[in-house]
C-alpha cells in the first residue's frame, strides 16, 4: 500500500472514504503545529489563590477546586471562551503551596500536586509524590480545532465517554463528542444520547474536558500512548481529579461537578409508562388495572399524546388536548389521592404549526438563524424552531409553560429529544453557535427547570428526567435513561455497561426503558420477564415501550403477571435499602449500581466485567441476558456471597448459579444487613414501623455494619436541615457469641415511628443458640414460628435461620446470640 501522504486528496477520498481518512488527515495536519509551537514559561503570579502563568503563546490559570482536583485553563488572545458548564459554583477551601525552582513550579494542593516544567512548558501531576498523569503536548489550537494531548501509560485502562456500547475499557477508541440519538441500538454503539467528555483511569484519576462543543475524544486510537481531546470551539480547559481509591476519586469529582440531590421517595417506586397513553380515560383505566392486579404504583408517565392526537404536527403545543383529556386537573387530583404522581413529556422544539409558535416568536424564545430571525428547519415531527435555553427570554418563556402545568398538578418532568436530536450548525444561540454549545443544551435545560423549581417550591424535591446533558448535570437533579433501545436480547445485554459508565461520572440514576422500547414483532415473555427482574436492582423502575406490545406487566398473561408481581413488590420491600443508596449518592456521589472492581482495586481484569455489578454495598446482581439458560456463571470479586433466594453460599472465584424463569442471580454479601418493610401499595404508605433485618452470618466475617437513612421522602435538603433519622446496625463476633448493636441518630422527621417492631433474621445459622439476650434480659425460644411475639425467638433448622423479634424505641440496644 502506498504511503497515504503520497496520494492526492481526490484519490484518497475515492480509495478510502472520508470517515476512514479523517482521523489520519487531522493527525497529519496537526503534527507540524505541535512541532512548530514549543511552549515556554515566561512568568507567574498568584491571584486570589489561583496560579496564573504567562507562556510564550498563552496564559495558563490553575485553579484549586479541592485537595484532589485542579482546573487548568489555557487562554489565547482573540480566542473565544465559554463559561464552565461542568463546575459547580462552590467556594473551594484549599491551601495550595507553591514552590519555585530554576526549572519548575511545584503547586501542591494536598492529595494532588501539579509540577509545571518551564521549558518546554508542560504540566505533570503527582499523587502522593508518585506520577499520575502528564500532558504530552498539552494545549493545542489552530483555525479549526482546539484541545489537549496527554500521555498514556502502557497498561492503563480508561472508563468513560458516557453512553457508549463498547465494553468497559474504552481505550483504543476514537469517540465522537456530540450527543446524538441512536434509535434501536443493541450491542454496539460509539455515539449515543448522552456523551461525556471525561474518563476515569485505572490509575485512579478522572480527566474532564470542560468543553461543550462538537469534538472527539481519542483514547489511544490514533496514537497508542496518547489521549487527545479535540473540539471545534468552546472552553479550552480541563479538570484533573485524583483519589487514593475509586470511591474517594468519585467523591472528589462530585465535589467539583456537584452532588445529585435526593429525588422524592416516589421516584424509587413503580412507573406506568408507554408511547403513549392517548386519553384521560385510558390513563384512569391503566391505573385501575394496576390496582386490580395488586401491583404497587407510584407514577404515570404521559408521552406526547397529552398535547396532540397524532405523532406529527403538534409538538410545541404543550397544553392539554381537550378532546382526549377533557378534565386533566381533576384526573391528576384523583391520581394524587391514590398516591400516584403525574409526569409529562416535554420537548424543546416548537413546530411552526403548533398553537404556541406565534407566541414563542413574539417572546423572543427561539434560537436564531444567521440573519437574526427564528431559525426554522425540517424535523421528523414537522417544520420547527428550537427554544434557546441559553437566553433569558427563552428560559422565561419555557418556564411559564411549566409553571402553568405545575399549578395544575403535574408532579414531574420528562425532557425528551434534548441532545437536541436535530440541531443545525448554523443555529445561533445567545452564547454562541450550535456547534459551540450542543452538548450543554440538555444541561442548561435541566438547570432552568431545577432553578425555577427551587425558587417556586423550595421545600420540595423536583423530578427531572432527561435524555442528554453534560458533566455536572447531576447537580440539577437530572435522571437520565439510556434512550430508545431495541426490544431484543441484544438491547438488554448492554444495559449494565451503560449504567455503570454513567454512574461512575456522576449520573447514578441512569436506567433503561424496562422491557426495551423500539420494535419487537411479538411479545417475548422470557425477554420481558428478565428485563423487568433486572429492573428491581436498577435506579428507576420504569417499563416503557411502543404500545403495540404493552410495556406494563398488568396486561400480560397470568404467568408473567404472577412472576413480576413478586418482583415489583420486592422493589417496594427494599425501599429502606434503596432509599439509603439514594442518600449515600447525594452525600458522596457513590452510584447506586457499582462495578465489581470496587471490591478489588488491584485486579484490572475486573474492570472489564460488564455482566454483573454491585447494587449498593451488599447485593451482587447478574442479569440474565440470554434466552433458554438454566445456569449463570457469576464472577465474584472475593469474599463469601449467599444466594438471595436459596441461601446457598459461594466461596470461590466463580459462582455457578442455577436459575429458573422466576429467578436471576442475586447474591448477598456475608455480614450484610438487608432492611425491608411490609408490602405497600405505593411509597405514600411507606413506614419503617415494622422493619425486617436479614443478617447473613458467616465465620469469615468478624465485624460488619449497616444503616438505614430515613426522612419524610419529600422535603428538599432534609439531611442538611437535620430532618432525618439514621438507623445504624453493627455485628461483632467474639468467641462463640455474635453481638449486635442498634443505634439511632438525627433530629427526626414528620411521620417518624417512635418505636419500631424489629424482625431480625439470621441466615446461615447452623444450630440452636444456647442463649439470646437483649439489654441483658434473656429472650426465650419458642417452638413454632406462629408463636413468635415481641421479645421471643424461633430457630428453623430446615432453613438454618434464627428469627428474633423485639421492640426498638429511641434507646440504643445490644443483642447477644451465643452458641
N, C-alpha and C positions, 0 to 999 in steps of 0.2 A: 504493500500500500504506500502511496506517495505521502510525503510529509504534508500535513494539512496546510501549513504556511505557504507551500509552493503552488497551491491551486488557486485559481481566480475565484472571486466570490460567486459569480454566476454558476460555475461548475460545482463549487462546494454545495450550494443550496440544491442544485439538481441532483447531486450524487448522494447527499446525506440528509437533507431536510433541515429546516430551521431549528426544530426542537432538539435535534441531536447535536447540532453545531454550536448553538448559542452559548452553553457553558464554556466551551473551548475558546470561542471568539472573544467572550468577555474577559476570560482569564488572560488571554494573549494581549488584548488591548490594554489591560491594566498593568501588565508586568513592567513596561518602560516607566510608567508613572511611579511605581514603587521604587525602582532603581534610581530615578532622577530626583526624588524628593526626600532624601535622607533628612530627617528632622533633628534639630539640635536645641538644647536648652540655652536660654538667654538670661532669664531672671525669674525670681519668685517672690511672693509676699503672702502673708496670712491676712485674710479679710473675713471677719465675723466667723471664725472657726472653719473657714474654707481655705484650702491651699490653692492659690492661683499662680499658674506658671506660664510665662511667655516663652514660646518657642519660635523657631525660625519661620514657621508657616501658620501658627495657630495659637490660640490661648486655651489652656487646659485648666479646668477647675475641678478639684477633688473635694467632694462634699461628704463628710462622715454622716451616715444615717443611723447606725448603731455600732456597737463594738465589733460587729462582724459583717458590716455592709458599708459600701462606699459607692457613690455616684461619680462617674468620670465623664466630663462634658467637654468635648473639643469644639471650638468655635473659630470660624474664619470670618474676616471682614467681608460683608456682602452676601454671606450665606444665610439664608432664612432659617430661623429656628422656630420650633413649636414648643409649647409648654409640655412638661412631663404629664402624660396620662397615667403612667404606671404608679408613680409615687403618691402615697397618702400624704396629705399636708399636715404632718406632725412635727413638733419640735424635737430635735434629736439632742440627747444629753450625753455627749461623747467628749471625753477629754483626750483629744488626739495629741500625740507628741511628735514633734518634728526635729530631726537631727540632720545636719548638713555636713557632707564631706566634699572633697575635691571632685569626685566622680558621681556621687549620688545624693539624692534626697531620700530620707527614710521617714515615712509618715505612718505612725503606729496608732491603731485605734484600740487595741486590746487583743481581741482574737484575730484580727486581720491587720496585716502590715503591707503598705504599698512601698516598693523600692523603685524610685524613679532614676533611671540611668540618664545621664546628661547627654552623652554623645557616643553613638547615635541615640536619640531620645527613645526610650521605651520604658514601659512600666511592667514590673512583675509583682506578684502577690505571694505573700507568705502567710501560713497559718502555723502559729507556734514555732516560728522561725524556720519552718520547712517549706520548700517550694510547693505552690498550689496551682498557679496559673500565670501565664505570661503573654503579653502582647507579642505577636510575631512582627508584623509591620505596624500594628496598631491602627490608627485612624488613616483612612484614605478618602479622597474625594476628587471627582472630575466633573465634567459638564453633565453627565448623565446619571451618576450614582454617588453614593457616599456610604461608608460603612467601616468595619473593623476586621482585623485579622488577628487570630490568637493561635498559639502553638498548642498542639495536642500531644499528650504523652502516649506511649506505644500501646499500652493495654487499657487505656481509658474507655469507659462506656459512657454513652450520652443518652439520657432520657429527656424527652421534651418535644417542643414544637406544637403541643396541644393535640387537637383531634387529628390523628392520622392512623391508618391501619397498616403498620409496617413491622410490627414486633416491638418489644420494649426498648431495645437498644437501637437508637436511630442513627448511630454513627455510620458513615458511608453513604448517607442520603443527601440529596440536594432538594430542599423543601421550599415550595412557594410560600411567601408570606402575603397571602391575600385571601381573606375569608370568603369562601365560595361554597355554594350548595353542591352536594353530591347526592343526588336523588337515587335511592335504591341501591346504595353501596352494600358490599358484602365483606369479603376477606382481604381486600387490598384497596387502599386509598392514600395518595400522597397529599391531597388537598381537600379540605373539608370545611365545615361551617365555622369552626372556632379554632383558628391557629393561634399559637403563642410564640413570640419571638424570644424564646428563653429555653435554656437547657439546664438539667441537673446532672452533674458529673458523678461518676463512681468515686472520684477523688474528694467528694463532699464539698462542692461549691455549686452555686447557681449563678449563671450568667444571663442577664436580661438585656436585650437590645431595646431601649426605650424609644422606639420609633414606630409610628402608626402608619407609615407609608407602604405602598406596594414594594415588595422586595423578595429576597431569597435568603435562606439560611443554609449554608453549605457546611455540613458536618463531616468534613474529611472526604467528600466525594470527589472533588476536582483535584485536591492535593491531600494525600492520606494523613499528613501531620499538621494540617491547618484547618481551623474552624473560622469561617468567614460569614459575616452578616453584611448584606447589601440592601440598599433601598434607593428609590428614585428621588427621594426628598426627605423631609422630616427632621426630627431632632437627632443630632449627632452625639448621642450619649449612651452609655451603658452603665449597668449596675452590677457589681460583683458582690456576692454574698457567700460567707463561709460559715461552717459549723463543725463541731467535733463529732457529731452524729447526724444521721438523717433527720430525726425529729428536731434537733436543735437547729439544723440548717433551715428546715421549713419554718420554724418559729422566727428565726431572724428574717426570713424572706417576707412573711406576712406582717411582721413589724414594720417593714418598709412599704409594702404594697397595700396593706390594710387587712384587718380582720373581718371575716364574714360574720355579720350579726346573726344571732339566733333567729330562725324563722318561727312563725307561730307553730304551736304544737300540732295543729291540724295538718300542717304540711307533711307530717310523717304518716298520715293516715292513707286510706284508700281513695283513689280518684275514679270517677266515671268520666270517660273522655273518648271521643271519636271524631272523625271527619265525616259528618258532623251532625249534631242534633239540629233538626230542621224546623222545630216548632216548640212552643211552650208546652203543648200537651205531651209531646214526645219526652221532653225533659221530666215532666211530672210522672209519666208512666215508667221511665227508666228508674227513677228514684224509688218508686213504689215496688218495682221488680226486685231491687236490692233488698228492700225491707222484707218482702215476701219470701225471698230465698235465704234470708238470715245471713246476709253479707254486710259487715260493717262498711260505712261510707262517710266520708268527710268533705268531699268536694265534687262539684260538677263543672266540667270544662266545656265551654261553648266555642266551637270553631266559627268560621266566617259566615255561617248561615244566620247568625243572630242579627246581622245588619243587611242581609240581602237573600233573595230566594235562589240565586244561582252563583256558581263559582266565579264567573266573569262579570265585569261591569259595575260592581258595587263597592269595591274596596275604596275606603276613604269616607264612606257614609258614616260609619262609627256611631250609628244611632239605631235603636231597635226597629226591626221590620215589623210594623204594627199589624200587618196581615197575618203573620205567623207567631208573633209574640205580642198579643194584644194587651196583656197586663204584666209586664216584666217586673215591675216594682212589687206587686203582690206575689208573683212567683218567687222572687228572691227572698221576700219576707217569710213566705211559707217554708221555703227550704231552710232558712236560718232557724226557724222554730224547731226544726228537726235536727239541728246541729250540722247542717250541710252548707258549705260555702260555695259561692258562685265565682268562677274565674272566666274572664273574657279574653279571646284572642284580639289583638290589635296589630296593625301593620303600619309602617312609616310611609306607605305610598298613598297618594290621593289621586284617584283617577279623574281625568277631565270630565267624565260622565257622572261623577258622584255628586251627591247633594251638597257637599261641602267645598267643592272646587272653587267657586267664585269667592267664598268667604276666606279660604286659605290664601288665594291670590291677593285679595284686598288686605289681608292681615300681614302680608309680607312673610308668610310662614314657610315658603318653599325655597329650595335651593335654586340657583340661577343658571342661565346659560352665559356664554361669553358676552352677549350683548346686554346683560343685566335684567333680562326677562325671566319669568319662571321657566325652568328647564323642563321640557316635555319629551318623553321618549316612549317607545313601544315596549310593552311588557306582556307576559302571558295573560295577565288579568285585564289588559286594556291599555289605552294611552294614559300616561301617568306623569305625575310630578313626585318629588321626594321631599318630605319635611326636613328642613335644615335644623337639626337638633343642636348644631353648633352656634346658632344665632339665638339671641334672646327672644326675638319675635317668634321664631319657630317653636321654641320651648314653651313660651307662654300660650301660644295657640293650641299646641298639643295638650298641655296640661289642663286647659279649660275643658277639653273634651273628657279627659279622665276625671276631672273634678265633678262634672255633672253625673257621670256614671257612678262614681263613688258615693255621691249623695243618694243615689237611687238604691244602693245596697250591694254593689259589686265588692267582693272581698279580696280579689287578687287579679294580677295582670299577667297575661301571656303575650310576650313580644315576639312576633314571628317575622321571618324574612329580613332580619336585621343585620345581615352581613355588610351592606344591603345586597339582596340577591341580584339586583341589576343596578349598576352604578357607573354610568358613562364617565369616561375620563375627563370630558370637558365640562363636567358639572362643577359649579362654583359654590363653595360654602363660605360661611362668614370668616373662617380662619384659613381657608386655602382651597386648593383644587381637590377633586375626589381622590386622586391617587396619593395625595399627601395624608389624608385622614381616614381612608377607607376602613382600616382595621380598628379604628376607635369609634366607629359610628354606633355600634350596639352599646359600647361602654358609655358614651355620652347620653344615649337614650335612657339607659338604666339609671344613670346619675340624675337625670331630670326627674324621673319617677321617684327615686328614693328621696331626693332632697325635698320635693314637694310633699310627699307622704309624711316625712318627718316634720315638716313645717305645719301641716294642717292637722296631723294626728300624732303628736309627739309621743304619746303613751302607747301607741300600737306598733306592732311589728308588721311591716309590709310583706307581701308575697309577690316576687318579681321573677318570672321565668322567661329566659331569653335564649336565643339560638346562637348568638355571636357576641363577642366582646374582646377585651384586651387585658393584659396583665393588670391586676388591681381591681377589675370589675367586681370581684367578690365583696369588696367593702360596701358596695351598693346593694347587697343582699341578692345578687344575681344567682339564679338557679338554672344552670344550663342543661340541655339534653343533647343527645347525640344525633339528632336530625332524622331524616326520612330513610331509615334503614329498611332494607328489603325484608319482607316477611318470609324468611327462609332460615335453614340451619346455618347457611353462610352469613346471614345477617346477625344471628345470635353469637357466633363464635368470637367476634372482636369486641364485644361489649365490655368485658372486664378490662382489656387493654385500654380502651378509650377512657373509661372512668378513672383508672389508675393514673394514666398520664396527666389527665386534667387535675386530679386531686392533689398530686404532688406539687403542683404550681398554683395552689390556692383555691381551686374550684372543687371543693369537697362534696358538692351536691349534684355533680354530673350524673345523669341517669339516662336510661333508654326508654323509648316507646315500647312498653312491655308487650310481647307478642309479635312485634315487628309492625311497621307502618305500611310499606309500599307493596302492592301486588298481591300475589298468592291467588291461585286459581280456585282452591278449595280449602276447607278447614283441615289443618293438620293437628289433630288432637295432641299428639305427643310433643311436637314442637311448642305448641301453645302452652301446655302444662309446664314444660321445662323452663320456658322463658319466665312465666309468672312465679314459679318456685324460686328461681334466682332473684326475682324482684323483691322478695321478702328481705333479702340481705343487700339491697342497694338503696341509695339515699331517698328516692322518691318512688312511691308505688303508684304508677300511672299507666295502665294499659291504654293504648291509643293506636288507632289504625283507620285506614279507609274502610268505609262501613259496609262494603259488600260481604265482608265476613265480620261478624260482631266482635269488637275488641273486649266487651265486658263479659266476664265469666258467667254471669247470671243467665245469659241467653244460649248457653251451650248444653250439651247432653248431661244426663244425671251423673254419670261417672266423672266427667270433667268438673261439674259443679261441686260434687262431694269432695274431691281431692283438693280443689282450690279454695273451697270454703275454709278448710282447716288451715291452709297457708295464710289466707288473709287474716283469719283470727289470730294466728301466731304472730303476725306482724303487729297486731294491737297488743297482744300479751307482752311482747318485747318492748313496749313503749318506754318503760323505765331505763332499759339498756340503751335504746336508740336515742332517746332524748338526752341522755348523758353524753353520748357521742357528739351530738349537736353542740352541747355545752363545751366539750373539750375542743371542738373545732373552732368555736368562737373565741376561745382563750389562747390557743397555741397554734392554730392552723392545721393541726393533725387531721388528715382526711378521714372520713368515715370508712371508706374502703382503702386498705393499706397493702402495699406489696409485701411478699414473703421475705424479701431481702432485708426488711427492717429487723427481722429476727436474728439474722446472721450477717452482719455488715461486711465481713471479710470474705464471704462466699459470693464472688462475682457471678457465678453461674446462676444463682437465684434471681439475679436482676432480669434474666431473660424469661422468667416464668410469667406467662400471661393467661394461664388457665385457672389459677387459684389465687386467693387473696385472703387477707385478714379482715373480718368485719369487726371494727374496733380492735380491742386488745385480745379478746378471748375466744372469738369464733374464727375458724378457718373454713372457707367455703370454696367448693369446686363445682361450678355449674355443669350440668350435663349438656353438652353441645353437639352430641352425635346421636343419631337415632338407633333404636334397637340394640342397646347395650345393657348389660346387667352387672357390670363392674367398672369402676373408675380407679385408675392408679393416680393417687394424690401424692405429690412431692411434699414432704414435711420439712420444716426449717429447723428441726431439733426439738427436743423435749418430748413429753408424753401428751397424747391427744386422745380424747374419748369421742366415740360416735354419739352424736346428739340424740339419735333415735333409739339406739340399742345399748349404749354404754360400753360397747367393746373398746378396749384400749389398744392404741397403736404406739409402738415404741421404736420403730425402725425409720429409715430414711424415706421409705415409700409405704403408703397405706393403700392396700388393695380393698377398696370399699364396695361392697355389694349394694346395688340399687334396684328398686322396683319403680314402677311408674309414679308411685306416691312418695318417693324419697330421692333426694340428691345428697351428695356428700357434704355434711355439715359436721364439723368436729369442734370440740370444746377443749381448751387448754386445761391441763391438770392444775389444780389450785384455783380455778376460776370461780367467781360468784356470778351467777346469771340471775338477775332480778326479773320477775314477771308479775303481771297483775291478772285479775279475773277478766273474763270476756266482757267487752263493752260494745255498744252499737256505733259509737264514734268517739273522738277524743273529747267531746264536750262532757262525756261521762267519766273521764279519766279520774282515777283516785288510786293512791297507793296505800289506802287504809288497810287493805288485805294484800300483803306483799309476800310473794314466794321467792326464796333464795335457794337456787340449786348450787350446791358446792361440790366440786369434783375432787375428791380426796385421792392422794397418791403419795406413797412413801418417798418419791423423788422430790416432793415439794415440802420444804421445811417451813417456809413463810409465804404468805400471799396476801393480797389486798384487793378490794373492790370498792366501788362507790356508786351512788345514785344522786344525780342532781335534780332538784325539784323546784319549780316555781309555778305561777298561775297559767303559764303557757301562752300568754298574750302580751304582757307588759314589756315594752321595749327597755333594754338595758337593765333588766331586773337584777342581775348579779351585781352590777355596779351600784345599784340603789340599795343593795342589801336585802332585797325582797325575794329571798330564796331559802331553801334548806338543803343541806348536803348530808347524805347518809353515808357513813364510812364503815366498812367491814374489814377485819383482818383475821388471819388464821396463823397460828404458830404451833408447830409440833415439838413436844418435849417428852422424851422417853415414850411412854405408852399413852400419852394424853394429847388430844388436839384441843387447843384453846382458841376460842373465838372472842373478839371484842367488837362491840357495836357502839358507834358514837354519832352524834348529830351536831351540826354547826349551821350558822346563818340566823338571820332575824325572822325568818318565816315569811309566809305569803298568804294571801286570801284563799281560803279553802283548804289549808294545810291540815292534815289529820293530827290531832293532839296525841292519839295513841294508834299504833299500828299492830295489827294481828300478823305475826311473822310465822311463816311456814318454812323452816329451814330443812332442806332435803340434802343429805349427804350421800353422794353416789360413790360406788366402788368401796363400800363399807363391808368388810368381809366377815364380821362376826357381831354377836350381841354385845353391846357395851357393858362393862362392869358397873359404870356409874355415869350419870349425867347431872351436872349441877349448873344452876343459873343463879348468879349472885350469891353463891354459897349454899343455896337451897336445892335439895335433891328433886330432880324431875323423874317421876315414875314411868316405867314402860307399861304400855297396855298390850293386850294380847291380840286385838284386832284393829284394823285401820279405822273402822267405823266408830271405834271407841275414843278416837283422838279428840281431845278438848284442849283448852288453853293450859299450858304448863304440863303437858304429857308428851310422850314419845312413843314411836312404833318402829320396830325393826322388821323389814320384809326380806327374808332370807332368799326368796326366789329372785328378786331383783337386786339384792345386795345394796339396799338403800335404808338409811336411817332417817326418819322424819321426826322433827322436833317442833312443837307448836308452843309459842309463848307471846305474851303481850309486850310491846316496847313503847314506853312513853317518852318523856323528854330526857330521862336519865340515861347515862351510859350503862351498858350491860356487858357482863362477861359470862361466857358459857364454856364449860369444860366437858369433853367427852373422853372417857377413859376406856381402854380395852382391858 
